[in-house]
Amino acid sequence: MTVTVDLDLCQNHGQCVYAAPEMFAFDEDEVLTYQPEPPESRLDEVRAAVAACPVRAIRLVGGP
């Protein structure tokens, strides 16, 4: 599975960072960074981050 984030849509609310801090973070310029290919062990956290995004900027694509 692959994570995609529409950084133009993202408004830096940070809900993804709270839901999956190992997968999402803000850099020193307050730009969202993320792991595009999360390990299987982190998929539940990534799904929680997708659900928590108030502007629906995050997508989880592919996989079974």
C-alpha positions in Angstrom: 0.0 0.0 0.0 1.1 3.5 -0.7 0.3 6.7 1.2 -0.3 9.9 -0.9 -0.9 13.3 0.6 -2.3 16.3 -1.4 0.0 18.9 0.1 -2.0 21.7 -1.7 -5.1 20.5 0.2 -3.4 19.9 3.5 -3.9 22.7 6.0 -1.4 21.4 8.7 -4.1 20.5 11.2 -1.8 17.8 12.4 -4.4 15.1 13.1 -2.3 12.6 11.1 0.7 13.4 13.2 -1.3 12.6 16.4 -2.8 9.4 14.9 0.4 8.0 13.4 3.5 9.9 14.7 5.9 7.3 13.3 4.5 7.9 9.8 3.7 11.6 9.7 5.6 14.7 11.0 6.2 18.3 10.4 9.6 19.5 9.3 11.4 22.6 10.5 9.4 24.7 8.0 6.1 23.2 9.2 5.7 21.2 6.0 4.1 17.8 6.4 6.5 14.9 5.8 5.4 11.2 5.6 6.4 7.7 4.8 4.9 6.9 1.4 5.2 3.1 1.9 4.2 2.2 5.4 5.1 -1.2 6.8 2.3 -3.6 7.4 2.6 -3.2 11.1 1.7 0.5 10.8 -1.3 0.3 8.5 -3.9 0.6 11.3 -2.3 3.8 12.4 -2.2 5.1 8.8 -5.9 4.2 8.3 -6.6 6.2 11.5 -4.6 9.2 10.1 -6.6 9.0 6.9 -9.9 9.0 8.8 -8.7 11.8 11.1 -7.7 14.3 8.3 -10.4 17.0 8.3 -9.8 18.0 4.7 -9.3 14.4 3.4 -5.8 15.2 2.0 -4.5 11.7 2.8 -5.1 8.6 0.8 -4.1 5.0 1.2 -3.8 3.4 -2.2 -3.4 -0.2 -3.4 -3.0 -3.5 -1.6 -5.6 -6.1 -1.0 
